[in-house]
Amino acid sequence: MKNFYEVIVVGAGPVGLWLACELKIAGIDVAVIERRMVRSTQSRALTIHGRSLEVFQLRGIADRFLCRGTPIPSGHYAALDTRLDFSSFGSRFPYTLFIPQVVTEALLEERALELSVTILRGITVTGIRDNGSQVIVSTDDSAFSCSYVVGADGARSIVRQQAVITYDGVAASNSLMLADVILGSPPAKSAISVTNQYGSVMIAPLGDGHHHRIVLVDPQRVHIPKTEPVTLKEITEGTARVVGENYHPRDPIWLSRFSDETRLAETYRQGRILLAGDAAHIHAPMGGQGMNVGLQDAMNLGWKLAAVVKGDAPDALLDSYNTERRPVGQALYTNTLAQAGLVTRFDPATLALRETLNDLLKIPAVNRRLAGELSGFDATIGHEAKAVSDSEGWQTGRRATDITLINNENQSISLYSLLEDGHWLHLSLCSGASVPGPQWLQKSRIRFLAAVPSDLTVLQGVRALLVRPDGYIAAIDREQERSGNIDLPRQ
């Protein structure tokens, strides 16, 4: 077994696998180390959000997930009755995709193996040491070395601990219950959500034609330690108390307790050690955001780390991973903590607050604000992005949408298809128009195209734009107003 790789990713969950795929398409020698011999059979996550589907489409593989999942045209915030509307974000995926995490993980491993990513299972990492020129990764019975290591190894990350990165936040104060069961007397609706003075229950089919997932917040049981096993009796009695009828849950395949512990790493980078996914942020699973934010962490980090490892970009480029993604982690921290407060308290004041928020979400601008944050559609990058985060149109720091372009041969081309190989895209909409990129960016890493949108109302006034490998607009040139690059490090 070889013991040196350019990058080692610790953790073969969805985030670690996706990061490895991104590194591999850029030509990096990457290995994923995983302590489990086989993939988990439990699906903590059941949702892929629209922006994550766009991330997959940027590499041409979204259809693999779409054919295995069920689109749901809205989302929820704190299980409120007024649903979140994703229709205004200009996406080909204005919905959430209901798909078990076991399926998502299997599809990502399939993609990794297609790309010849090395996946080393049954190996437990025991130590991480950054000596300044490389990182030594110690395991139970051997050691590896690499130029950089990324911890995608979950909430109790050994990588984060060894790097001594602070993981502050809010300790668990409530435990919630989860049960994947067969319902002897299922509800008339395939999915229900009920919150009242007796607690909160969400029930949805798992998609296998047999089992339903029950998520239960029982005020009589919220102070039970999450280490105590859940019983079927707890699920049956607590659910019946909230919804007013007994669905007769039976034959559980998974019973678990989870908490509202919420934490955020002080930094996502320390020298040659980086963090992604739950290693960088944990929270109550409100709105199904955790895995999705982690996948988007990996998309941001992959091309940057590859460029630095290959010597194509300065080391300081990796600092932009922290400056761009940690604010997203902070927003995740805040919104999940707020949602946890709304679903774990059942006093009259909190129930009244829920009704108030139900009404406020009927205001389109309020709904869009929360929908954009939860879905990832409104995540922005760079110092200029905050000023335009709520504006419409194509702006530096915002994601590019997957519009249809017409090239000089009158062919129709999807914008996202031009980014499938992980290169940058320079799009000229006027003859001779161009926009500069970072000084370190080599022309060999840019795809140049002259084209116009098939819908002429899109990109009005834009002469040229530069799109990063992760689908965000790095620079744009307008007829009247010229905006420069995001502050990426320069040599």
Secondary structure, DSSP 8 states (H G I E B T S, - for coil): ---EEEEEEE--SHHHHHHHHHHHHTT--EEEEES-SS--S--S--EE-HHHHHHHHTTT-HHHHHTTSEEESEE-STT-SS-EE-TTS--S--SEEE--HHHHHHHHHHHHHHTT-EEEES--EEEEEE-SS-EEEEESS-EEEEEEEEE-S-TT-HHHHHTT--EEEE----EEEEEEEEESS--SSSSEEEEETTEEEEEEE-SSSSEEEEEEE-TTTTTS-TTS---HHHHHHHHHHHHSS---EEEEEEEEEEE--EEEES-SEETTEEE-GGGTEE---TTS-HHHHHHHHHHHHHHHHHHHHTTSS-GGGGHHHHHHHHHHHHHHHHHHHHHHHHHS--SHHHHHHHHHHHHHTTSHHHHHHHHHHHHSTT---STTHHHHTT--S--TTSB----EEEETT--EEETGGGGTTS-EEEEESSTT------TT--GGGEEEEEEEESSTTTTTTEEEEEE-TTSBEEEEEESS-EE--------
